[in-house]
Amino acid sequence: MVVLRLKRMGRRHRPFYRVNAMDKRAPRDGRVIEELGWFDPLASDDKQVSLKADRIKYWLSVGAQPSETVRNLLKKSDIDPTPGQKLES
């Protein structure tokens, strides 16, 4: 299963996170399938988050599940974290 979650970067006392599509079994800072953006919690509000909305919507449409933190970031960026289900024929 693919999940959308944060990968910690940066240094001690200066966190920086990347939003990634990862295998659920991978460790937090492990192998990434695709990088989807970044989140800087210590930056000013206008440069705090940058996301690739089209790629995030793609991963959500194929069944990727966002973590709680990523779900909150998506809501703040006006991206629906629970897209409609696909119609199967």
Contacts in CASP RR format, 6 or more apart in sequence:
PFRMAT RR
TARGET T0000
AUTHOR 0000-0000-0000
METHOD contacts of the structure
MODEL  1
MVVLRLKRMGRRHRPFYRVNAMDKRAPRDGRVIEELGWFDPLASDDKQVS
LKADRIKYWLSVGAQPSETVRNLLKKSDIDPTPGQKLES
1 23 0 8 1.000
1 24 0 8 1.000
1 64 0 8 1.000
1 65 0 8 1.000
2 21 0 8 1.000
2 22 0 8 1.000
2 23 0 8 1.000
2 24 0 8 1.000
2 33 0 8 1.000
2 59 0 8 1.000
2 62 0 8 1.000
2 63 0 8 1.000
2 64 0 8 1.000
2 65 0 8 1.000
3 21 0 8 1.000
3 22 0 8 1.000
3 23 0 8 1.000
3 24 0 8 1.000
3 64 0 8 1.000
3 65 0 8 1.000
3 66 0 8 1.000
3 67 0 8 1.000
4 19 0 8 1.000
4 20 0 8 1.000
4 21 0 8 1.000
4 22 0 8 1.000
4 36 0 8 1.000
4 56 0 8 1.000
4 59 0 8 1.000
4 60 0 8 1.000
4 64 0 8 1.000
4 65 0 8 1.000
4 66 0 8 1.000
4 67 0 8 1.000
4 70 0 8 1.000
5 19 0 8 1.000
5 20 0 8 1.000
5 22 0 8 1.000
5 28 0 8 1.000
5 66 0 8 1.000
5 67 0 8 1.000
5 69 0 8 1.000
5 70 0 8 1.000
6 17 0 8 1.000
6 18 0 8 1.000
6 19 0 8 1.000
6 20 0 8 1.000
6 28 0 8 1.000
6 39 0 8 1.000
6 67 0 8 1.000
6 69 0 8 1.000
6 70 0 8 1.000
7 17 0 8 1.000
7 18 0 8 1.000
7 20 0 8 1.000
7 22 0 8 1.000
7 28 0 8 1.000
7 29 0 8 1.000
7 30 0 8 1.000
7 32 0 8 1.000
8 15 0 8 1.000
8 16 0 8 1.000
8 17 0 8 1.000
8 28 0 8 1.000
8 29 0 8 1.000
9 15 0 8 1.000
9 16 0 8 1.000
9 17 0 8 1.000
9 18 0 8 1.000
10 16 0 8 1.000
14 42 0 8 1.000
15 41 0 8 1.000
15 42 0 8 1.000
16 38 0 8 1.000
16 39 0 8 1.000
16 40 0 8 1.000
17 38 0 8 1.000
17 39 0 8 1.000
17 40 0 8 1.000
17 41 0 8 1.000
18 32 0 8 1.000
18 35 0 8 1.000
18 37 0 8 1.000
18 38 0 8 1.000
18 39 0 8 1.000
19 35 0 8 1.000
19 36 0 8 1.000
19 37 0 8 1.000
19 38 0 8 1.000
19 39 0 8 1.000
19 51 0 8 1.000
19 56 0 8 1.000
19 70 0 8 1.000
19 73 0 8 1.000
20 32 0 8 1.000
20 33 0 8 1.000
20 34 0 8 1.000
20 35 0 8 1.000
20 36 0 8 1.000
21 32 0 8 1.000
21 33 0 8 1.000
21 34 0 8 1.000
21 36 0 8 1.000
21 59 0 8 1.000
21 64 0 8 1.000
22 30 0 8 1.000
22 31 0 8 1.000
22 32 0 8 1.000
22 33 0 8 1.000
23 31 0 8 1.000
23 33 0 8 1.000
26 32 0 8 1.000
34 55 0 8 1.000
34 59 0 8 1.000
36 51 0 8 1.000
36 52 0 8 1.000
36 55 0 8 1.000
36 56 0 8 1.000
36 59 0 8 1.000
37 49 0 8 1.000
37 50 0 8 1.000
37 51 0 8 1.000
37 52 0 8 1.000
38 49 0 8 1.000
38 50 0 8 1.000
39 48 0 8 1.000
39 49 0 8 1.000
39 73 0 8 1.000
40 47 0 8 1.000
40 48 0 8 1.000
40 49 0 8 1.000
41 48 0 8 1.000
49 73 0 8 1.000
49 76 0 8 1.000
49 77 0 8 1.000
51 73 0 8 1.000
51 74 0 8 1.000
51 77 0 8 1.000
51 79 0 8 1.000
53 77 0 8 1.000
53 79 0 8 1.000
56 74 0 8 1.000
56 79 0 8 1.000
57 79 0 8 1.000
57 83 0 8 1.000
60 66 0 8 1.000
60 80 0 8 1.000
60 81 0 8 1.000
60 82 0 8 1.000
60 83 0 8 1.000
61 83 0 8 1.000
61 86 0 8 1.000
66 74 0 8 1.000
66 81 0 8 1.000
70 81 0 8 1.000
71 81 0 8 1.000
74 80 0 8 1.000
74 81 0 8 1.000
75 81 0 8 1.000
END
